[in-house]
Amino acid sequence: MTNVDGLLSTRGGLNVTQVLGRIPPHVLNPALHRDEIDLSMAENRVIRHEIIQLAKVAIETSLHYEHLDWPKGFFGDATLLNLLASTVNTHFGPHCQVAADNIAVTAGAAAGLDAILYNICNPGDGILVPCPYWNGYDALFALHSGVHPVGVVVPSLEDSFGPALLSALEESYEKAPCPIRALVLANPHNPLGRPYSRSILEQCMAFCQRRNIHLVSDEVFALSSFASPDFTNPEPFVSCLSINPSRAGCDPQRIHVVWSMSKDLSASGVRLGCVITRNRPLRDVVGLVASVHVSVLSTIFAKEVLASPQLPKLLTLSATRLAGAYTTLTTAFKATGIEYFPSYATVFVLARLAPTASTWDEEMLALRAYMQAGVAVVPGRAYHMPEGQKGWMRVTFAVSNEDLLEGIRRINRVYSIKLTISFPPEPNTTSIITLVQPTKKPQNGHQYNQIRMESDPHVSIYLNFSHHGTSELTFCSIFMGRKADANFYFSKASVEAFKASEAMIALGTRELDEYYRYLKGRDEVTITEDIEDTPWGFRQFTMEDHDGNKLTFFKFLEGGNPGEE
């Protein structure tokens, strides 16, 4: 939807065209990928069962008649505010004890962050954010507050936590195209999975004081550190609350911390967080919306969990299970030769799943391959990775052991694909791809399946992948047209799986009928069906968009046997 004249305000129209338009189709329509292993969401599911039990107890024993009245308390439920203060004082090690009147309850950390920015910024202002950063900041900053993230780029990923960050902050501030009002730090970092040191945080505070801006610390993973086999003596998590602002040379009223139960306590759907600040006017104005945005049911749940004597054990259990899941994933990465960025906090790890990607389009090409194989990860480009850091993807490990192992298996299968293209694809051409019977060829002492594909009688394309003793084939789709820089993407699965699901390859989805319905609903393409039944049980389809770009793909037909005429 792009024609918003007369239907929305200018602000609403921009949100539709500039924000909603960037959301991938598989996110807008999750039904397209209901069979995938989702390692893309930063959810902590390792203590979900234990948290669910506490939630059931809360609803069964603590939900009463009066709770369906209008919520009590301007800044949040009074008991909840005291419990939040106690939790922060116990686990965040604040320099000064946090009191209930330093806290405003919000509908999750995102709502808290938005409330801060809305009340310290004017529309069009900028917020410094070290790159890479959580892609949600882009929409969150723009949708309501109308502010812009200004990326702070450091030379390397390791430099994100060292002195180079400070010089990059100064440079970004000086070159910013808009007035800068704040620095936002994700601590621990998303997507790098490490906390900042006390020294770096103190220097960031001094920078903010010097530049007359605010420091907002997003600490949603504050209690999600774990013992990592990749670190013998890691920097411990340090909350901005634990730093003496006078020693850092910063006015404490410039420092604001956001926390929620979403990540550390496996409750993203509860939507309950808080803003912690010694800036009384800011706390008051954040509280203006707290009483109407936070559900009473969320409040009841939060009070049950935070008051539970099991809470310390739950946090210890979470750390133990996070360590185990991280070790499982990274051990598999090492065995496969996948490079990753070692971490010891959060619920994900950054891995170079597209090591040969030299452009962002090639990174997206690899992402489609993983999605087609049934595993969802997040590309590094979404996190504004530096230009020289292509091919990274964020992989969540805080899932069930069964899903983690299956996700690893699917990642390994795609990662093992070796692609050789013997000619550069020509733009504005329409060709038919012929699938030729797979053959096994030894390479470097290993058996490989090889599929030959022809788009011209004089040119051949070969796709090789490891043979693991199973009946596997690879299917290919090729863009034809001006999008020649995104020409090839692949997926593979057992023949039996293709027979069962009639899966196919088309623009990142594996299910033809649902994808048809989605595209026809958007009225963006013309689909020509049943053009030709090719040998070996495939049917060819062609899709053409309004720009004349064509995509040729094949669907496996019931009863066909690829590889046999």
C-alpha positions in Angstrom: 0.0 0.0 0.0 1.7 3.2 -1.2 -1.3 5.5 -2.0 -2.1 7.0 1.4 -3.2 10.5 0.2 -6.3 11.5 2.2 -6.2 8.3 4.3 -3.4 8.9 6.7 -1.4 11.8 8.1 2.0 12.5 6.6 3.6 10.8 9.6 1.4 7.7 9.1 2.1 7.6 5.4 5.8 7.6 6.0 5.5 4.8 8.5 3.7 2.7 5.9 6.0 3.5 3.0 9.3 3.7 4.7 8.9 1.3 7.7 6.3 -1.3 6.8 7.6 -1.5 3.3 10.9 -2.8 4.6 9.5 -5.7 6.5 10.2 -9.0 4.7 7.1 -11.0 3.3 7.8 -14.0 5.5 7.5 -11.8 8.6 4.3 -10.3 7.4 2.9 -13.7 6.6 4.4 -16.2 9.0 2.2 -19.0 7.6 4.6 -19.2 4.6 7.2 -20.7 6.9 5.3 -22.7 9.5 7.6 -25.7 9.2 10.9 -23.9 9.7 13.2 -24.0 12.6 13.3 -20.4 13.9 16.7 -19.4 15.0 16.1 -15.8 14.1 14.1 -14.5 17.1 16.1 -13.4 20.1 13.9 -15.4 22.5 15.1 -17.2 25.6 13.2 -20.5 25.6 15.6 -22.5 27.8 13.5 -21.8 31.0 10.2 -21.4 29.3 8.6 -24.4 31.0 9.6 -23.2 34.4 8.3 -19.7 33.7 5.0 -21.1 32.4 4.4 -22.9 35.7 4.9 -19.7 37.6 2.5 -17.9 35.2 -0.2 -20.6 35.8 0.1 -20.2 39.6 -0.1 -16.4 39.3 -3.4 -16.6 37.3 -4.9 -19.3 39.4 -4.1 -17.8 42.8 -3.7 -14.0 42.2 -6.3 -13.0 39.7 -9.3 -11.5 41.6 -12.4 -9.5 40.8 -10.9 -6.1 41.3 -8.1 -6.8 38.8 -10.4 -6.2 35.9 -10.9 -2.6 37.1 -8.9 0.3 35.7 -5.2 -0.3 36.7 -4.0 1.2 40.0 -0.9 3.4 40.3 0.2 6.2 38.0 3.7 4.8 37.3 2.7 1.2 37.7 1.4 -1.1 40.4 3.0 -0.1 43.7 3.9 -3.6 44.7 5.4 -4.3 41.3 7.5 -1.1 41.5 8.9 -2.2 44.8 9.7 -5.7 43.4 11.4 -4.2 40.4 13.5 -2.0 42.7 14.5 -5.0 44.8 15.4 -7.0 41.7 17.6 -4.2 40.3 19.3 -3.7 43.7 20.0 -7.4 44.0 21.2 -8.2 40.5 22.5 -5.0 38.9 24.8 -3.8 41.7 23.7 -0.1 41.6 26.1 2.5 42.9 23.1 4.0 44.8 20.1 2.0 45.9 17.3 2.2 43.3 13.9 3.2 44.9 10.4 2.6 43.5 10.2 6.3 42.6 13.1 5.9 40.2 11.1 3.5 38.1 8.3 3.7 35.6 6.7 0.5 34.3 6.3 0.2 30.6 4.8 -2.3 28.1 8.2 -3.9 27.4 11.7 -2.5 26.9 10.9 -1.2 23.5 8.0 0.9 24.9 10.4 2.2 27.5 13.0 3.1 25.0 10.4 4.8 22.8 9.1 6.8 25.8 12.6 8.0 26.6 13.3 9.1 23.1 9.9 10.7 22.6 10.5 12.9 25.6 14.1 13.9 25.2 14.2 14.3 21.4 12.5 16.5 18.8 11.3 15.0 15.5 14.3 14.8 13.1 16.9 14.5 15.9 19.6 11.8 15.8 20.6 9.0 18.2 24.1 7.6 18.1 24.1 3.8 18.0 27.3 1.7 17.6 27.2 -0.6 14.6 26.3 -3.3 14.3 23.0 -2.8 16.2 19.7 -4.4 16.6 17.6 -3.9 13.5 14.5 -3.1 15.6 16.0 0.2 16.5 15.3 1.5 12.9 11.6 1.1 13.1 11.3 1.8 16.9 13.1 5.2 16.6 11.1 6.3 13.6 7.5 5.1 14.2 6.5 7.3 17.1 9.4 9.6 18.0 10.4 10.5 14.5 14.2 10.3 15.3 17.0 8.8 13.3 19.6 6.3 14.3 23.1 7.5 13.4 25.4 4.5 13.1 28.8 4.6 14.7 31.2 2.5 12.7 34.4 1.0 14.2 37.2 -0.7 12.2 36.4 -4.3 13.3 33.9 -6.2 15.4 36.5 -6.6 18.2 36.9 -2.8 18.3 33.2 -2.5 19.3 34.3 -2.9 22.9 37.6 -1.0 22.9 39.0 2.5 22.7 38.2 2.7 19.0 34.6 3.1 20.0 35.3 6.4 21.7 37.1 8.0 18.7 34.3 6.7 16.5 31.7 8.3 18.7 33.5 11.7 18.4 33.7 11.4 14.6 30.1 10.3 14.2 28.9 13.2 16.4 30.9 15.7 14.4 29.7 14.4 11.0 26.0 13.7 12.0 23.5 15.1 9.5 21.1 16.1 12.3 21.2 17.2 15.9 22.3 14.4 18.3 20.3 14.0 21.5 21.5 10.7 22.9 23.7 7.7 22.7 22.0 4.3 22.9 24.1 1.3 24.0 22.8 -2.2 24.0 24.6 -3.7 27.0 25.1 -6.7 26.6 25.5 -6.1 22.9 23.0 -7.2 20.3 24.1 -8.9 18.0 27.7 -9.3 19.3 26.7 -11.0 22.5 29.2 -9.3 24.9 28.9 -6.6 27.6 30.9 -3.4 27.7 33.6 -3.0 30.2 33.3 -0.6 33.1 36.1 1.6 31.7 34.3 2.0 28.3 31.0 2.8 29.9 32.6 5.5 32.1 34.2 7.0 29.0 30.9 6.9 27.2 29.3 8.8 30.1 32.0 11.4 30.0 31.5 11.7 26.2 27.7 12.3 26.8 28.4 15.0 29.4 30.9 16.7 27.2 28.5 16.7 24.2 25.4 17.6 26.4 23.5 14.5 25.4 21.8 11.6 27.2 23.0 8.0 27.6 20.4 5.3 27.3 21.5 1.8 28.3 19.4 -1.0 26.8 20.1 -3.8 29.4 17.4 -6.4 28.4 20.1 -9.1 28.5 21.5 -8.0 31.8 21.0 -11.3 33.5 21.8 -13.5 30.5 25.6 -14.0 30.9 26.9 -17.6 30.9 30.1 -19.6 31.2 31.5 -19.7 27.6 34.2 -22.2 26.6 35.7 -19.4 24.4 36.6 -17.2 27.4 38.7 -18.0 30.5 38.4 -14.6 32.2 35.7 -12.5 30.5 34.7 -9.0 31.4 31.7 -9.3 33.7 28.4 -7.5 32.9 28.5 -4.0 34.3 25.2 -2.1 34.5 25.3 1.7 33.9 23.5 1.8 37.3 26.6 0.4 39.0 28.9 3.2 37.9 29.4 6.3 40.0 28.4 9.1 37.6 30.4 11.6 39.5 33.6 9.6 39.0 32.7 9.4 35.3 32.1 13.1 35.2 28.5 12.8 34.1 25.2 14.2 35.5 23.2 11.2 36.7 20.1 12.8 35.2 21.5 12.1 31.8 21.7 8.3 32.4 18.7 6.1 31.8 18.5 2.3 31.9 15.8 0.1 30.2 15.1 -3.5 31.3 12.4 -6.0 30.8 11.4 -9.5 31.6 11.4 -10.4 27.9 14.9 -11.9 27.5 16.3 -12.7 30.9 13.0 -14.3 32.1 11.7 -15.8 28.9 8.6 -13.7 28.7 8.7 -11.5 25.6 5.0 -11.9 25.1 4.1 -10.6 28.5 5.3 -7.1 27.4 6.5 -5.8 30.7 9.6 -3.7 31.3 10.7 -0.5 33.0 12.6 2.7 32.8 15.1 3.4 35.6 16.3 6.9 35.9 17.1 9.6 38.5 15.7 12.2 36.1 12.4 12.9 37.9 10.7 14.9 35.1 11.5 12.1 32.6 10.3 9.5 35.0 7.1 11.4 35.5 6.4 11.9 31.8 7.1 8.2 31.0 4.6 7.4 33.7 1.9 9.3 31.9 1.3 6.3 29.6 2.4 3.5 31.9 -1.0 3.1 33.6 -2.9 2.6 30.4 -0.4 0.5 28.4 0.5 -2.2 30.9 -1.9 -5.0 31.2 -3.1 -6.1 34.7 -2.4 -9.7 33.7 1.2 -8.8 32.9 1.5 -7.1 36.2 0.1 -10.2 38.1 2.6 -12.4 36.2 5.5 -10.1 36.9 4.8 -9.9 40.6 4.6 -13.7 40.9 8.0 -14.2 39.1 9.9 -11.4 40.8 8.6 -12.3 44.3 9.2 -16.0 43.8 11.9 -17.7 46.0 12.7 -19.7 42.9 14.0 -16.6 41.0 17.7 -17.0 41.9 17.5 -20.7 40.9 15.8 -19.8 37.6 18.5 -17.3 36.7 21.2 -19.9 37.5 19.3 -22.6 35.5 19.0 -20.2 32.6 22.8 -19.5 32.6 23.6 -23.2 32.8 21.3 -24.0 29.9 22.5 -21.1 27.8 26.0 -22.2 28.3 25.1 -25.7 27.2 23.2 -24.5 24.1 26.0 -22.1 23.1 28.6 -24.9 23.4 26.4 -27.3 21.3 26.1 -24.7 18.5 29.7 -23.5 18.5 31.1 -27.0 18.7 29.1 -27.8 15.5 30.4 -24.6 13.9 33.9 -25.6 14.6 33.4 -29.1 13.2 32.0 -27.6 10.0 34.6 -24.9 9.8 32.1 -22.0 10.3 33.6 -18.8 11.7 31.8 -17.2 14.5 32.2 -14.3 16.9 32.7 -15.7 20.4 30.3 -14.5 23.0 29.3 -15.1 26.6 26.0 -13.2 27.0 22.6 -12.9 25.3 20.9 -15.8 23.5 22.6 -15.7 20.1 25.9 -15.9 18.3 27.0 -14.1 15.1 28.3 -16.6 12.6 29.7 -16.2 9.1 27.3 -18.5 7.3 28.0 -16.9 3.9 31.8 -16.7 4.0 32.2 -16.1 0.3 29.7 -13.3 0.0 31.4 -10.2 -1.5 28.2 -8.2 -1.8 25.1 -7.7 0.3 23.0 -9.3 -2.4 25.1 -12.4 -2.2 24.5 -12.4 1.6 20.8 -12.3 0.9 21.2 -15.0 -1.6 22.7 -17.3 1.1 19.9 -16.2 3.5 17.3 -17.5 1.0 19.1 -20.8 0.8 18.9 -21.2 4.6 15.3 -20.2 4.6 14.5 -22.7 1.8 16.2 -25.4 3.8 13.8 -24.6 6.6 16.0 -22.7 9.1 15.5 -19.0 9.8 18.5 -16.8 10.7 19.0 -13.0 10.4 21.5 -11.5 7.9 24.2 -9.2 9.2 23.1 -6.4 6.8 19.9 -6.1 8.9 22.2 -5.0 11.8 24.1 -2.5 9.8 27.3 -4.5 9.7 30.3 -2.5 8.5 30.9 -2.6 4.7 33.8 -5.0 5.1 31.9 -7.5 7.2 29.6 -9.3 4.7 28.3 -12.8 5.2 27.6 -12.7 8.9 24.2 -14.0 10.3 22.8 -14.0 13.8 21.8 -17.4 15.1 19.8 -17.9 18.2 20.7 -20.9 20.4 18.3 -20.5 23.3 15.7 -23.0 21.9 14.8 -26.5 22.7 17.6 -29.0 22.2 15.6 -30.8 19.5 15.1 -27.6 17.5 18.8 -26.6 18.0 20.1 -29.9 16.7 17.7 -29.9 13.7 18.6 -26.3 13.0 22.3 -27.2 13.1 21.7 -30.0 10.7 19.9 -27.7 8.2 22.6 -25.1 8.5 25.3 -27.6 7.8 23.5 -28.9 4.7 23.3 -25.5 3.2 26.8 -24.4 4.2 28.3 -27.5 2.5 27.0 -26.4 -0.9 29.9 -25.5 -3.2 28.8 -23.4 -6.2 30.7 -23.0 -9.4 29.3 -20.6 -12.1 31.2 -20.7 -15.3 29.9 -17.4 -16.8 28.5 -14.1 -15.6 24.7 -14.0 -16.1 23.5 -11.5 -18.7 20.8 -9.0 -17.6 17.5 -8.6 -19.5 17.6 -12.2 -20.8 15.0 -14.9 -20.5 16.4 -18.5 -20.5 15.1 -21.9 -19.6 17.1 -23.9 -17.1 17.5 -27.6 -17.8 18.1 -29.9 -14.9 20.3 -32.8 -15.9 20.6 -36.1 -14.0 22.8 -35.8 -10.9 26.1 -37.7 -11.0 28.6 -38.5 -8.3 32.1 -37.2 -8.8 35.1 -37.5 -6.4 36.7 -34.2 -5.4 39.6 -34.0 -3.0 38.9 -37.5 -1.9 35.2 -36.8 -1.1 32.1 -38.0 -3.0 30.0 -35.2 -4.3 26.6 -35.1 -6.0 26.8 -32.9 -9.1 23.9 -31.3 -11.0 24.5 -29.7 -14.4 22.3 -26.9 -15.4 22.3 -25.3 -18.9 21.0 -21.9 -19.9 22.8 -21.9 -23.2 24.0 -24.8 -25.4 27.5 -23.5 -25.1 27.6 -22.7 -21.4 27.3 -25.0 -18.4 26.7 -24.4 -14.7 27.6 -27.0 -12.1 26.4 -27.2 -8.6 28.2 -29.5 -6.2 27.4 -30.6 -2.7 28.6 -33.3 -0.3 27.1 -36.7 -0.7 26.1 -38.1 2.8 24.8 -41.4 1.6 21.2 -40.2 1.3 19.0 -39.6 -1.7 19.3 -35.9 -2.2 18.8 -33.5 -5.0 19.4 -29.8 -5.4 16.8 -27.6 -7.1 17.7 -24.2 -8.7 15.8 -21.1 -9.5 17.3 -18.2 -11.4 16.2 -14.6 -11.7 16.1 -13.4 -15.3 16.1 -9.6 -15.8 17.6 -6.5 -14.3 18.0 -8.1 -11.0 21.1 -9.9 -12.4 23.1 -9.3 -9.2 20.8 -11.7 -7.3 20.8 -14.5 -9.8 21.2 -17.8 -7.9 19.8 -19.3 -4.8 19.5 -23.0 -3.9 17.9 -25.4 -1.5 18.0 -29.2 -1.1 16.0 -31.8 0.7 15.4 -35.5 0.4 13.3 -36.7 -2.5 10.8 -38.1 0.0 10.4 -34.7 1.6 9.7 -33.1 -1.7 7.1 -35.7 -2.5 5.4 -35.2 0.8 5.3 -31.5 0.8 5.5 -30.6 -2.9 8.0 -28.1 -1.8 9.5 -25.8 -4.4 11.9 -22.9 -4.7 10.5 -19.5 -5.3 11.6 -16.2 -3.7 12.4 -17.6 -0.3 9.3 -19.8 0.2 8.9 -23.5 0.0 5.2 -23.9 -0.5 3.8 -23.1 -3.9 0.1 -22.7 -3.2 0.5 -20.4 -0.3 3.0 -18.3 -2.1 0.6 -18.0 -5.0 -2.1 -16.7 -2.7 0.3 -14.2 -1.2 1.6 -12.8 -4.5 -1.8 -12.6 -6.1 -3.1 -10.8 -3.0 -0.4 -8.2 -3.5 -1.1 -8.0 -7.3 2.6 -7.6 -8.0 3.3 -10.4 -10.5 1.9 -12.3 -13.3 2.2 -16.1 -13.0 2.1 -18.4 -16.0 1.4 -22.0 -15.0 1.7 -25.4 -16.7 4.0 -24.1 -19.5 5.7 -27.4 -20.0 6.1 -30.7 -18.2 9.9 -31.4 -18.2 11.5 -34.8 -18.0 11.9 -36.6 -14.6 8.6 -35.4 -13.1 9.1 -31.6 -12.9 6.7 -28.9 -14.1 8.0 -25.6 -15.2 6.5 -22.3 -14.1 7.4 -18.7 -15.1 6.8 -15.6 -13.0 7.1 -12.0 -14.3 6.9 -8.8 -12.3 5.9 -5.3 -13.5 9.5 -4.5 -14.4 9.8 -7.4 -16.8 12.0 -9.5 -14.5 11.3 -13.2 -15.0 11.8 -16.1 -12.7 11.8 -19.7 -14.0 11.3 -22.4 -11.4 10.2 -26.1 -11.2 7.8 -28.0 -9.0 8.2 -31.6 -8.2 5.2 -33.6 -9.4 3.7 -36.5 -7.5 4.9 -39.8 -8.8 7.9 -38.3 -10.7 11.3 -39.7 -10.0 14.1 -37.1 -10.5 17.1 -38.6 -12.2 15.1 -41.1 -14.3 13.4 -40.5 -17.6 
